Amino acid sequence: MKITLLHPAIKNYSQTHRRGSGHLGLGYLAAYLMREGHEVRILDAKNEPVTDEILREHVTKFQPEIFGVTSMTHEIYTAAEACAVVKRSHPEIWTVVGGAHTSALPERTLQEFPSIDIVVDGEGEITMTEMLAAKAQGARPQDLGGVLGIAFRANGGMRKTGKRPWLEDLDALPFPAWELFPHGISWGVMSARGCPFGCKFCQRVLGRKMRLRSVDNVLAEMGALEERLGERDIWFRDETFGLNRHWLDEFLQKLNERNRCKGYVLAWGCNSRVNVADFEWYRRMKEAGCYRVSFGVESGDEAILKKICKEITPSMAVDAIAAAQRAGLRAAAFFILGHPGESWRTALKTMRLAAKCRADSIAVGVMVPYPGTEVWGMARHGQDGYKLLSEDWRVYDKYFGGALAVDGLSQRQLALLQSLTYAWYFLYNGKFRQLKRFARKFRRESWTMVKRLLRLRRERDGRRETAVGVREKTA
């Protein structure tokens, strides 16, 4: 059967930092379906034009039986609009949406978006294969009760099937079908699925249990990337790479052997956690080709870090970044503003830590109450000072969104603190050239932040004028 998979992009929105990378989940799904004998096409709207007209032309020419879309929460409207385009021209095509948002809110997604026939909860490889087998036998979406991990409309309501167990043998999966993506994008490798930590702002889309691939399987994929695509710079997309030290020890030994046999060092980078930082391991990683490690620090306030179950302290973050840099690695740090109980005092601590940790680069987001997270539940119930401003999924973006406010910190103040944290990081560390490059590279995002601050100020002033008018009229 024929399947089209779409990686959507928000229209008329400045998100260049999200371009340039292929979608790993779609790569795996496409490869799995192709191995099962299906014909797959990928439309990557983040890296190539996919207008409504292009989409209509594609489905008319390719005639897929299923049109699948992956979607984060802030992309769900765009995903549903793409499904509507397909449905208007070819109503017989099943529209299926998966990803983080549908995994958190399967029935609600169907209620809100009639253009979507089926939503997927969890990993999609086996689910989509079973769905296609049922369609080949003449099934309708409402006949899919035996397929685990989905929700669909039936008998005037919504029906959700049982939870599909997580895939245990990840080595059995084929390598992602990167050849279906546009040329020139960056590729990623994931050595494990799942995250055992319990941060309250994270949905843990791939579960709490960490499922490891074998070292040989990961190295074989790295070799295939180099052979097929000429890729010698690989980013590991694990939540926490090398958490299992026995696995990491074997990986570094075998990668070093490969590098010696090839006569050059394969470059790679990864994400880690500050509470597992170790200079000796970083030194070994550097020798094996690692050039960068990224840390989720999140806050500069120790009480906040405890409240969000991060299991780290600010001093641990400083030490981890210093250890990585001492080993010759570049270190990046990620921060969030707007945690449960956040205040000006705690936010300013984060701003100071972002500068004083002396990471080579930082990224600063504003808390988003993503469905499926504990923060989402807190915000909906007004706990820990949270005020949920909107359930319009289009504003659920951690860099430019506006779904949440905290007691004592308005949406505008959080946006202002976000901008000030970036500015202070560059100025405190004397990174004037880097500031110029950052502003040039992310000029669209920077201008979006400025316009957002001006808009929020106008909205605040408008509310004040309205309140004054009401008081004067009442008086």
DRENDO-1510 file (C-alpha; in Angstrom, 1 decimal, always signed):
<recs>
REC; n; res; u; v; w
REC; 1; MET; +0.0; +0.0; +0.0 .
REC; 2; LYS; +1.0; +3.7; -0.4 .
REC; 3; ILE; +1.6; +6.0; +2.6 .
REC; 4; THR; +2.5; +9.7; +2.7 .
REC; 5; LEU; +4.1; +11.0; +5.9 .
REC; 6; LEU; +4.2; +14.7; +6.7 .
REC; 7; HIS; +6.5; +16.6; +9.0 .
REC; 8; PRO; +4.5; +19.9; +9.4 .
REC; 9; ALA; +5.7; +23.4; +9.8 .
REC; 10; ILE; +3.8; +26.3; +11.2 .
REC; 11; LYS; +2.8; +28.7; +8.5 .
REC; 12; ASN; +4.0; +32.3; +8.7 .
REC; 13; TYR; +6.0; +31.7; +11.9 .
REC; 14; SER; +9.6; +32.3; +12.5 .
REC; 15; GLN; +11.2; +29.1; +13.6 .
REC; 16; THR; +14.5; +28.8; +11.8 .
REC; 17; HIS; +16.0; +27.0; +14.8 .
REC; 18; ARG; +13.8; +24.1; +14.1 .
REC; 19; ARG; +14.8; +23.7; +10.5 .
REC; 20; GLY; +17.7; +21.7; +9.1 .
REC; 21; SER; +17.0; +18.5; +10.9 .
REC; 22; GLY; +15.2; +15.4; +9.7 .
REC; 23; HIS; +12.4; +13.9; +11.9 .
REC; 24; LEU; +13.8; +10.8; +13.5 .
REC; 25; GLY; +10.4; +9.3; +14.3 .
REC; 26; LEU; +9.2; +9.6; +10.7 .
REC; 27; GLY; +12.5; +8.2; +9.5 .
REC; 28; TYR; +12.0; +5.0; +11.6 .
REC; 29; LEU; +8.3; +4.7; +10.7 .
REC; 30; ALA; +9.0; +5.0; +7.0 .
REC; 31; ALA; +11.8; +2.5; +7.1 .
REC; 32; TYR; +9.7; +0.0; +9.0 .
REC; 33; LEU; +6.7; +0.3; +6.6 .
REC; 34; MET; +9.0; +0.0; +3.6 .
REC; 35; ARG; +10.5; -3.2; +5.1 .
REC; 36; GLU; +6.9; -4.5; +5.3 .
REC; 37; GLY; +6.5; -4.0; +1.6 .
REC; 38; HIS; +4.7; -0.6; +1.6 .
REC; 39; GLU; +5.5; +2.4; -0.6 .
REC; 40; VAL; +6.3; +5.5; +1.4 .
REC; 41; ARG; +6.8; +9.2; +0.7 .
REC; 42; ILE; +7.9; +11.8; +3.1 .
REC; 43; LEU; +7.0; +15.5; +2.8 .
REC; 44; ASP; +9.2; +17.6; +5.1 .
REC; 45; ALA; +7.6; +21.0; +5.4 .
REC; 46; LYS; +10.2; +22.3; +7.8 .
REC; 47; ASN; +12.9; +21.8; +5.1 .
REC; 48; GLU; +11.1; +22.2; +1.8 .
REC; 49; PRO; +8.0; +24.0; +0.5 .
REC; 50; VAL; +4.8; +22.1; +1.1 .
REC; 51; THR; +1.9; +24.4; +0.3 .
REC; 52; ASP; -1.7; +23.3; +0.1 .
REC; 53; GLU; -1.4; +23.2; -3.7 .
REC; 54; ILE; +1.8; +21.1; -3.5 .
REC; 55; LEU; +0.0; +18.7; -1.1 .
REC; 56; ARG; -3.1; +18.4; -3.3 .
REC; 57; GLU; -0.9; +17.7; -6.3 .
REC; 58; HIS; +1.1; +15.1; -4.4 .
REC; 59; VAL; -1.9; +13.1; -3.1 .
REC; 60; THR; -3.6; +13.3; -6.6 .
REC; 61; LYS; -0.4; +11.9; -8.3 .
REC; 62; PHE; +0.8; +9.4; -5.6 .
REC; 63; GLN; -2.7; +8.3; -4.4 .
REC; 64; PRO; -1.7; +7.2; -0.9 .
REC; 65; GLU; -4.2; +5.0; +1.1 .
REC; 66; ILE; -3.0; +6.7; +4.3 .
REC; 67; PHE; -1.9; +10.2; +5.0 .
REC; 68; GLY; +0.1; +10.4; +8.3 .
REC; 69; VAL; +1.3; +13.4; +10.2 .
REC; 70; THR; +3.5; +13.8; +13.2 .
REC; 71; SER; +2.6; +16.7; +15.5 .
REC; 72; MET; +3.9; +18.5; +18.6 .
REC; 73; THR; +1.2; +20.4; +20.5 .
REC; 74; HIS; +1.9; +23.7; +18.9 .
REC; 75; GLU; +1.7; +22.1; +15.4 .
REC; 76; ILE; -1.6; +20.2; +15.8 .
REC; 77; TYR; -3.6; +22.9; +14.0 .
REC; 78; THR; -1.2; +22.8; +11.1 .
REC; 79; ALA; -1.4; +19.0; +11.1 .
REC; 80; ALA; -5.2; +19.1; +11.1 .
REC; 81; GLU; -5.3; +21.7; +8.3 .
REC; 82; ALA; -3.1; +19.4; +6.1 .
REC; 83; CYS; -5.5; +16.6; +6.8 .
REC; 84; ALA; -8.4; +18.8; +5.8 .
REC; 85; VAL; -6.7; +19.6; +2.5 .
REC; 86; VAL; -6.3; +15.9; +1.8 .
REC; 87; LYS; -9.9; +15.1; +2.8 .
REC; 88; ARG; -11.4; +17.8; +0.6 .
REC; 89; SER; -9.7; +16.4; -2.5 .
REC; 90; HIS; -9.6; +12.7; -1.6 .
REC; 91; PRO; -12.1; +11.8; +1.2 .
REC; 92; GLU; -11.3; +8.1; +0.9 .
REC; 93; ILE; -7.8; +8.6; +2.2 .
REC; 94; TRP; -7.4; +7.8; +5.9 .
REC; 95; THR; -5.9; +10.7; +7.8 .
REC; 96; VAL; -3.8; +9.6; +10.8 .
REC; 97; VAL; -1.9; +11.9; +13.3 .
REC; 98; GLY; +0.6; +10.8; +15.8 .
REC; 99; GLY; +3.2; +12.4; +18.1 .
REC; 100; ALA; +3.4; +13.9; +21.5 .
REC; 101; HIS; +0.1; +15.8; +21.3 .
REC; 102; THR; -2.1; +12.8; +20.3 .
REC; 103; SER; -0.4; +10.6; +22.8 .
REC; 104; ALA; -1.4; +13.0; +25.6 .
REC; 105; LEU; -4.9; +13.9; +24.3 .
REC; 106; PRO; -6.1; +11.2; +21.8 .
REC; 107; GLU; -9.9; +11.6; +22.2 .
REC; 108; ARG; -9.8; +15.4; +22.6 .
REC; 109; THR; -7.8; +15.7; +19.4 .
REC; 110; LEU; -10.5; +13.8; +17.5 .
REC; 111; GLN; -13.2; +16.0; +19.1 .
REC; 112; GLU; -11.4; +19.2; +18.1 .
REC; 113; PHE; -10.4; +18.3; +14.6 .
REC; 114; PRO; -12.9; +16.5; +12.4 .
REC; 115; SER; -10.4; +16.2; +9.5 .
REC; 116; ILE; -8.5; +13.6; +11.5 .
REC; 117; ASP; -9.8; +10.0; +11.2 .
REC; 118; ILE; -7.4; +8.3; +13.6 .
REC; 119; VAL; -4.8; +9.3; +16.2 .
REC; 120; VAL; -1.9; +7.2; +17.4 .
REC; 121; ASP; -0.8; +7.0; +21.1 .
REC; 122; GLY; +2.8; +6.0; +21.5 .
REC; 123; GLU; +5.2; +4.3; +19.1 .
REC; 124; GLY; +3.8; +4.0; +15.6 .
REC; 125; GLU; +5.8; +1.3; +13.8 .
REC; 126; ILE; +3.7; -1.8; +14.6 .
REC; 127; THR; +0.5; +0.3; +15.0 .
REC; 128; MET; +0.7; +1.6; +11.5 .
REC; 129; THR; +1.6; -1.8; +10.1 .
REC; 130; GLU; -1.5; -3.3; +11.7 .
REC; 131; MET; -3.7; -0.4; +10.5 .
REC; 132; LEU; -2.5; -0.9; +6.9 .
REC; 133; ALA; -3.2; -4.6; +7.1 .
REC; 134; ALA; -6.8; -3.9; +8.3 .
REC; 135; LYS; -7.3; -1.4; +5.5 .
REC; 136; ALA; -6.1; -3.8; +2.9 .
REC; 137; GLN; -8.8; -6.2; +4.1 .
REC; 138; GLY; -11.5; -3.5; +3.6 .
REC; 139; ALA; -11.8; -2.2; +7.1 .
REC; 140; ARG; -13.1; +1.3; +7.9 .
REC; 141; PRO; -11.5; +3.4; +10.7 .
REC; 142; GLN; -14.4; +2.4; +13.1 .
REC; 143; ASP; -13.5; -1.2; +12.5 .
REC; 144; LEU; -10.0; -0.9; +14.1 .
REC; 145; GLY; -10.9; -2.0; +17.6 .
REC; 146; GLY; -8.3; -4.8; +17.5 .
REC; 147; VAL; -5.4; -2.3; +16.8 .
REC; 148; LEU; -3.7; -1.2; +20.0 .
REC; 149; GLY; -2.5; +2.3; +20.6 .
REC; 150; ILE; -5.1; +4.3; +18.6 .
REC; 151; ALA; -8.3; +6.3; +19.0 .
REC; 152; PHE; -11.1; +6.8; +16.4 .
REC; 153; ARG; -14.7; +7.7; +16.0 .
REC; 154; ALA; -17.3; +5.0; +16.4 .
REC; 155; ASN; -21.1; +5.0; +17.1 .
REC; 156; GLY; -21.3; +8.7; +17.5 .
REC; 157; GLY; -18.5; +8.9; +20.0 .
REC; 158; MET; -14.8; +8.3; +20.5 .
REC; 159; ARG; -13.2; +5.0; +21.1 .
REC; 160; LYS; -9.7; +4.4; +22.4 .
REC; 161; THR; -8.1; +1.0; +22.1 .
REC; 162; GLY; -5.7; -0.4; +24.7 .
REC; 163; LYS; -2.2; +0.8; +25.3 .
REC; 164; ARG; +0.4; -0.7; +23.0 .
REC; 165; PRO; +3.4; -2.2; +24.9 .
REC; 166; TRP; +6.7; -0.4; +24.2 .
REC; 167; LEU; +9.0; -2.0; +21.7 .
REC; 168; GLU; +11.7; -3.9; +23.6 .
REC; 169; ASP; +14.0; -5.1; +20.9 .
REC; 170; LEU; +15.1; -1.9; +19.2 .
REC; 171; ASP; +17.8; -3.7; +17.2 .
REC; 172; ALA; +15.0; -5.3; +15.2 .
REC; 173; LEU; +14.1; -1.9; +13.8 .
REC; 174; PRO; +15.5; -0.9; +10.4 .
REC; 175; PHE; +17.7; +2.2; +10.3 .
REC; 176; PRO; +15.7; +5.4; +9.6 .
REC; 177; ALA; +14.9; +6.1; +5.9 .
REC; 178; TRP; +16.8; +9.3; +5.6 .
REC; 179; GLU; +17.0; +9.0; +1.9 .
REC; 180; LEU; +13.3; +10.0; +1.8 .
REC; 181; PHE; +14.1; +13.4; +3.3 .
REC; 182; PRO; +15.4; +16.5; +1.5 .
REC; 183; HIS; +19.1; +16.6; +0.8 .
REC; 184; GLY; +21.3; +18.8; +3.0 .
REC; 185; ILE; +19.6; +18.3; +6.3 .
REC; 186; SER; +21.3; +16.9; +9.5 .
REC; 187; TRP; +20.6; +13.4; +10.7 .
REC; 188; GLY; +20.4; +12.0; +14.2 .
REC; 189; VAL; +20.9; +8.7; +15.9 .
REC; 190; MET; +19.1; +7.5; +19.0 .
REC; 191; SER; +20.9; +4.8; +21.0 .
REC; 192; ALA; +17.9; +4.3; +23.5 .
REC; 193; ARG; +14.3; +5.1; +23.9 .
REC; 194; GLY; +12.7; +6.3; +27.1 .
REC; 195; CYS; +13.9; +8.4; +30.1 .
REC; 196; PRO; +14.0; +7.2; +33.7 .
REC; 197; PHE; +13.8; +10.6; +35.2 .
REC; 198; GLY; +10.7; +12.4; +36.4 .
REC; 199; CYS; +10.9; +16.1; +35.5 .
REC; 200; LYS; +7.4; +17.6; +36.0 .
REC; 201; PHE; +7.5; +19.6; +32.8 .
REC; 202; CYS; +8.3; +16.6; +30.6 .
REC; 203; GLN; +5.8; +14.2; +29.0 .
REC; 204; ARG; +8.3; +11.3; +28.5 .
REC; 205; VAL; +6.7; +10.4; +25.2 .
REC; 206; LEU; +8.8; +7.2; +24.9 .
REC; 207; GLY; +8.1; +6.0; +28.4 .
REC; 208; ARG; +10.0; +5.9; +31.7 .
REC; 209; LYS; +11.9; +2.7; +31.0 .
REC; 210; MET; +15.1; +3.1; +29.1 .
REC; 211; ARG; +15.4; +0.6; +26.3 .
REC; 212; LEU; +18.9; +0.3; +24.9 .
REC; 213; ARG; +20.0; -0.7; +21.5 .
REC; 214; SER; +23.2; -2.8; +21.3 .
REC; 215; VAL; +26.5; -1.0; +20.7 .
REC; 216; ASP; +27.1; -2.9; +17.5 .
REC; 217; ASN; +23.7; -1.9; +16.1 .
REC; 218; VAL; +24.3; +1.8; +16.9 .
REC; 219; LEU; +27.8; +1.6; +15.3 .
REC; 220; ALA; +26.4; -0.1; +12.2 .
REC; 221; GLU; +23.9; +2.7; +11.8 .
REC; 222; MET; +26.7; +5.3; +12.2 .
REC; 223; GLY; +28.6; +3.5; +9.5 .
REC; 224; ALA; +25.5; +3.3; +7.2 .
REC; 225; LEU; +25.0; +7.1; +7.6 .
REC; 226; GLU; +28.6; +7.7; +6.5 .
REC; 227; GLU; +28.4; +5.2; +3.6 .
REC; 228; ARG; +25.0; +6.2; +2.2 .
REC; 229; LEU; +24.9; +9.9; +3.0 .
REC; 230; GLY; +28.5; +10.9; +3.6 .
REC; 231; GLU; +27.7; +11.9; +7.2 .
REC; 232; ARG; +30.7; +12.2; +9.5 .
REC; 233; ASP; +29.0; +14.5; +12.1 .
REC; 234; ILE; +26.3; +12.8; +14.1 .
REC; 235; TRP; +24.1; +14.1; +16.9 .
REC; 236; PHE; +22.7; +11.6; +19.4 .
REC; 237; ARG; +19.1; +12.5; +20.2 .
REC; 238; ASP; +18.8; +10.4; +23.4 .
REC; 239; GLU; +17.3; +12.3; +26.3 .
REC; 240; THR; +20.4; +11.3; +28.3 .
REC; 241; PHE; +23.2; +9.7; +26.2 .
REC; 242; GLY; +25.4; +7.1; +27.9 .
REC; 243; LEU; +23.4; +6.8; +31.1 .
REC; 244; ASN; +24.3; +3.1; +31.3 .
REC; 245; ARG; +28.1; +3.2; +31.9 .
REC; 246; HIS; +28.7; -0.4; +30.9 .
REC; 247; TRP; +27.1; +0.4; +27.5 .
REC; 248; LEU; +29.1; +3.6; +27.2 .
REC; 249; ASP; +32.3; +1.9; +28.0 .
REC; 250; GLU; +31.7; -0.7; +25.3 .
REC; 251; PHE; +30.7; +2.0; +22.9 .
REC; 252; LEU; +33.8; +4.2; +23.4 .
REC; 253; GLN; +36.1; +1.2; +23.1 .
REC; 254; LYS; +34.5; +0.0; +19.8 .
REC; 255; LEU; +34.2; +3.5; +18.4 .
REC; 256; ASN; +37.9; +4.1; +19.1 .
REC; 257; GLU; +38.8; +0.8; +17.3 .
REC; 258; ARG; +36.6; +1.9; +14.3 .
REC; 259; ASN; +38.3; +5.3; +14.2 .
REC; 260; ARG; +41.8; +3.7; +14.2 .
REC; 261; CYS; +40.8; +1.3; +11.4 .
REC; 262; LYS; +39.3; +4.1; +9.3 .
REC; 263; GLY; +42.3; +6.4; +10.0 .
REC; 264; TYR; +40.1; +9.4; +11.1 .
REC; 265; VAL; +37.8; +10.3; +13.9 .
REC; 266; LEU; +34.0; +10.4; +13.5 .
REC; 267; ALA; +32.6; +13.5; +15.1 .
REC; 268; TRP; +29.5; +13.3; +17.3 .
REC; 269; GLY; +27.7; +15.2; +20.1 .
REC; 270; CYS; +25.0; +14.3; +22.7 .
REC; 271; ASN; +22.7; +15.4; +25.5 .
REC; 272; SER; +23.5; +14.6; +29.1 .
REC; 273; ARG; +22.6; +15.4; +32.7 .
REC; 274; VAL; +24.7; +17.3; +35.2 .
REC; 275; ASN; +24.1; +14.7; +38.0 .
REC; 276; VAL; +25.9; +12.1; +35.9 .
REC; 277; ALA; +28.7; +14.3; +34.8 .
REC; 278; ASP; +32.3; +12.9; +35.1 .
REC; 279; PHE; +35.5; +14.4; +33.8 .
REC; 280; GLU; +37.1; +11.1; +33.1 .
REC; 281; TRP; +34.2; +9.9; +31.0 .
REC; 282; TYR; +34.1; +13.2; +29.1 .
REC; 283; ARG; +37.9; +12.9; +28.5 .
REC; 284; ARG; +37.3; +9.5; +27.0 .
REC; 285; MET; +34.3; +10.7; +24.9 .
REC; 286; LYS; +36.5; +13.5; +23.6 .
REC; 287; GLU; +39.1; +11.0; +22.5 .
REC; 288; ALA; +36.4; +9.0; +20.7 .
REC; 289; GLY; +35.3; +12.0; +18.7 .
REC; 290; CYS; +32.7; +13.8; +20.9 .
REC; 291; TYR; +32.9; +17.5; +20.5 .
REC; 292; ARG; +29.8; +18.8; +22.3 .
REC; 293; VAL; +27.5; +17.9; +25.2 .
REC; 294; SER; +24.3; +19.7; +26.1 .
REC; 295; PHE; +22.8; +19.9; +29.6 .
REC; 296; GLY; +19.3; +20.6; +30.8 .
REC; 297; VAL; +19.9; +22.9; +33.7 .
REC; 298; GLU; +16.4; +24.5; +33.7 .
REC; 299; SER; +16.7; +26.8; +36.8 .
REC; 300; GLY; +19.2; +28.6; +39.0 .
REC; 301; ASP; +17.1; +28.2; +42.2 .
REC; 302; GLU; +17.7; +25.0; +44.2 .
REC; 303; ALA; +14.2; +24.9; +45.7 .
REC; 304; ILE; +12.7; +25.2; +42.2 .
REC; 305; LEU; +14.9; +22.3; +41.0 .
REC; 306; LYS; +13.7; +20.2; +43.8 .
REC; 307; LYS; +10.1; +21.1; +43.1 .
REC; 308; ILE; +10.3; +20.0; +39.5 .
REC; 309; CYS; +12.1; +16.8; +40.4 .
REC; 310; LYS; +15.2; +17.6; +38.4 .
REC; 311; GLU; +17.5; +15.9; +40.9 .
REC; 312; ILE; +20.3; +18.4; +40.4 .
REC; 313; THR; +21.6; +21.6; +42.1 .
REC; 314; PRO; +22.9; +24.8; +40.5 .
REC; 315; SER; +26.5; +24.0; +41.8 .
REC; 316; MET; +26.3; +20.6; +40.1 .
REC; 317; ALA; +25.5; +22.4; +36.8 .
REC; 318; VAL; +28.5; +24.7; +37.1 .
REC; 319; ASP; +30.7; +21.7; +37.9 .
REC; 320; ALA; +29.4; +19.6; +35.0 .
REC; 321; ILE; +29.9; +22.3; +32.5 .
REC; 322; ALA; +33.4; +23.0; +33.8 .
REC; 323; ALA; +34.2; +19.3; +33.7 .
REC; 324; ALA; +33.1; +19.0; +30.1 .
REC; 325; GLN; +35.0; +22.0; +29.0 .
REC; 326; ARG; +38.1; +20.9; +30.9 .
REC; 327; ALA; +37.9; +17.7; +28.9 .
REC; 328; GLY; +37.9; +19.7; +25.7 .
REC; 329; LEU; +34.2; +19.5; +24.9 .
REC; 330; ARG; +31.9; +22.4; +24.1 .
REC; 331; ALA; +29.1; +22.6; +26.6 .
REC; 332; ALA; +25.6; +24.0; +26.0 .
REC; 333; ALA; +23.0; +24.7; +28.7 .
REC; 334; PHE; +19.2; +24.8; +28.5 .
REC; 335; PHE; +17.0; +26.9; +30.8 .
REC; 336; ILE; +13.3; +27.4; +31.4 .
REC; 337; LEU; +11.5; +30.4; +33.0 .
REC; 338; GLY; +8.1; +30.0; +34.6 .
REC; 339; HIS; +8.5; +26.9; +36.8 .
REC; 340; PRO; +6.0; +26.1; +39.6 .
REC; 341; GLY; +6.3; +28.8; +42.2 .
REC; 342; GLU; +8.6; +30.9; +40.0 .
REC; 343; SER; +9.1; +34.5; +41.2 .
REC; 344; TRP; +11.3; +37.5; +40.1 .
REC; 345; ARG; +13.8; +36.3; +42.7 .
REC; 346; THR; +14.1; +32.8; +41.4 .
REC; 347; ALA; +14.0; +33.9; +37.7 .
REC; 348; LEU; +16.9; +36.3; +38.3 .
REC; 349; LYS; +18.8; +33.4; +39.9 .
REC; 350; THR; +18.3; +31.5; +36.6 .
REC; 351; MET; +19.5; +34.6; +34.7 .
REC; 352; ARG; +22.6; +34.8; +36.8 .
REC; 353; LEU; +23.4; +31.1; +36.6 .
REC; 354; ALA; +22.9; +31.2; +32.8 .
REC; 355; ALA; +25.7; +33.7; +32.6 .
REC; 356; LYS; +28.0; +32.4; +35.4 .
REC; 357; CYS; +28.0; +28.8; +34.4 .
REC; 358; ARG; +30.0; +29.9; +31.4 .
REC; 359; ALA; +28.5; +27.4; +28.9 .
REC; 360; ASP; +29.6; +27.8; +25.3 .
REC; 361; SER; +26.0; +28.4; +24.4 .
REC; 362; ILE; +22.6; +28.6; +26.0 .
REC; 363; ALA; +18.9; +28.3; +25.1 .
REC; 364; VAL; +16.2; +29.9; +27.2 .
REC; 365; GLY; +12.6; +28.9; +26.9 .
REC; 366; VAL; +9.4; +29.9; +28.8 .
REC; 367; MET; +7.5; +27.1; +30.5 .
REC; 368; VAL; +4.7; +25.6; +28.4 .
REC; 369; PRO; +2.1; +23.4; +30.1 .
REC; 370; TYR; +2.3; +20.6; +27.6 .
REC; 371; PRO; -0.6; +18.1; +27.8 .
REC; 372; GLY; +0.4; +14.9; +29.5 .
REC; 373; THR; +2.9; +16.6; +31.9 .
REC; 374; GLU; +2.5; +17.3; +35.6 .
REC; 375; VAL; +2.8; +21.0; +34.9 .
REC; 376; TRP; -0.2; +20.7; +32.6 .
REC; 377; GLY; -2.3; +19.4; +35.5 .
REC; 378; MET; -0.9; +22.1; +37.9 .
REC; 379; ALA; -1.8; +24.8; +35.4 .
REC; 380; ARG; -5.4; +23.5; +34.8 .
REC; 381; HIS; -6.0; +23.4; +38.5 .
REC; 382; GLY; -4.3; +26.7; +39.3 .
REC; 383; GLN; -1.7; +25.1; +41.5 .
REC; 384; ASP; +1.7; +26.5; +42.5 .
REC; 385; GLY; +0.8; +30.0; +41.4 .
REC; 386; TYR; +0.0; +28.9; +37.8 .
REC; 387; LYS; -2.7; +30.6; +35.7 .
REC; 388; LEU; -3.6; +28.9; +32.5 .
REC; 389; LEU; -4.1; +31.6; +29.9 .
REC; 390; SER; -5.1; +29.6; +26.9 .
REC; 391; GLU; -5.8; +26.2; +25.5 .
REC; 392; ASP; -5.3; +27.4; +22.0 .
REC; 393; TRP; -2.6; +24.9; +21.0 .
REC; 394; ARG; -1.0; +27.4; +18.6 .
REC; 395; VAL; +0.5; +29.4; +21.5 .
REC; 396; TYR; +2.0; +26.3; +23.2 .
REC; 397; ASP; +5.5; +27.1; +22.0 .
REC; 398; LYS; +8.4; +27.3; +24.5 .
REC; 399; TYR; +10.2; +30.2; +22.6 .
REC; 400; PHE; +7.3; +32.3; +21.3 .
REC; 401; GLY; +4.2; +31.0; +23.1 .
REC; 402; GLY; +2.0; +32.5; +25.8 .
REC; 403; ALA; -0.2; +29.8; +27.4 .
REC; 404; LEU; +0.9; +30.3; +31.0 .
REC; 405; ALA; +1.4; +33.0; +33.7 .
REC; 406; VAL; +2.7; +32.7; +37.2 .
REC; 407; ASP; +1.6; +34.7; +40.3 .
REC; 408; GLY; +3.8; +37.8; +40.3 .
REC; 409; LEU; +5.1; +37.1; +36.8 .
REC; 410; SER; +2.9; +38.0; +33.9 .
REC; 411; GLN; +3.3; +36.6; +30.4 .
REC; 412; ARG; +5.0; +39.8; +29.3 .
REC; 413; GLN; +7.4; +39.7; +32.3 .
REC; 414; LEU; +8.4; +36.1; +31.5 .
REC; 415; ALA; +9.1; +37.1; +27.9 .
REC; 416; LEU; +11.2; +40.1; +29.1 .
REC; 417; LEU; +13.2; +37.9; +31.4 .
REC; 418; GLN; +13.8; +35.5; +28.6 .
REC; 419; SER; +15.3; +38.2; +26.4 .
REC; 420; LEU; +17.3; +39.6; +29.3 .
REC; 421; THR; +18.8; +36.2; +30.1 .
REC; 422; TYR; +20.1; +36.0; +26.6 .
REC; 423; ALA; +21.5; +39.5; +26.7 .
REC; 424; TRP; +23.1; +39.1; +30.2 .
REC; 425; TYR; +24.8; +35.8; +29.2 .
REC; 426; PHE; +26.5; +37.4; +26.2 .
REC; 427; LEU; +27.5; +40.7; +28.0 .
REC; 428; TYR; +28.6; +39.0; +31.3 .
REC; 429; ASN; +30.9; +36.7; +29.4 .
REC; 430; GLY; +32.2; +39.3; +27.0 .
REC; 431; LYS; +30.8; +37.4; +24.0 .
REC; 432; PHE; +30.2; +40.5; +21.9 .
REC; 433; ARG; +31.1; +38.8; +18.6 .
REC; 434; GLN; +28.9; +35.9; +19.5 .
REC; 435; LEU; +26.1; +38.2; +20.4 .
REC; 436; LYS; +26.4; +39.8; +17.0 .
REC; 437; ARG; +26.4; +36.4; +15.3 .
REC; 438; PHE; +23.5; +35.2; +17.4 .
REC; 439; ALA; +21.4; +38.3; +16.5 .
REC; 440; ARG; +22.2; +37.8; +12.9 .
REC; 441; LYS; +21.5; +34.1; +12.8 .
REC; 442; PHE; +18.3; +34.4; +14.8 .
REC; 443; ARG; +17.3; +37.8; +13.6 .
REC; 444; ARG; +13.8; +36.6; +12.7 .
REC; 445; GLU; +13.3; +35.1; +16.1 .
REC; 446; SER; +14.8; +38.2; +17.8 .
REC; 447; TRP; +12.4; +40.4; +16.0 .
REC; 448; THR; +9.6; +38.1; +16.9 .
REC; 449; MET; +10.5; +38.4; +20.6 .
REC; 450; VAL; +10.6; +42.2; +20.3 .
REC; 451; LYS; +7.2; +42.3; +18.6 .
REC; 452; ARG; +5.8; +39.9; +21.2 .
REC; 453; LEU; +7.0; +42.2; +24.0 .
REC; 454; LEU; +5.4; +45.2; +22.3 .
REC; 455; ARG; +2.2; +43.4; +21.7 .
REC; 456; LEU; +2.0; +42.2; +25.4 .
REC; 457; ARG; +2.7; +45.8; +26.5 .
REC; 458; ARG; -0.1; +47.1; +24.3 .
REC; 459; GLU; -2.5; +44.4; +25.7 .
REC; 460; ARG; -1.5; +45.3; +29.3 .
REC; 461; ASP; -2.0; +49.1; +28.6 .
REC; 462; GLY; -5.3; +48.3; +27.0 .
REC; 463; ARG; -6.5; +46.4; +30.0 .
REC; 464; ARG; -5.4; +49.2; +32.3 .
REC; 465; GLU; -7.3; +51.8; +30.2 .
REC; 466; THR; -10.4; +49.6; +30.3 .
REC; 467; ALA; -10.1; +49.2; +34.0 .
REC; 468; VAL; -9.7; +52.9; +34.5 .
REC; 469; GLY; -12.7; +53.6; +32.3 .
REC; 470; VAL; -14.9; +51.2; +34.2 .
REC; 471; ARG; -13.9; +52.8; +37.5 .
REC; 472; GLU; -14.6; +56.3; +36.2 .
REC; 473; LYS; -17.9; +55.2; +34.9 .
REC; 474; THR; -18.8; +53.5; +38.1 .
REC; 475; ALA; -17.8; +56.6; +40.1 .
</recs>
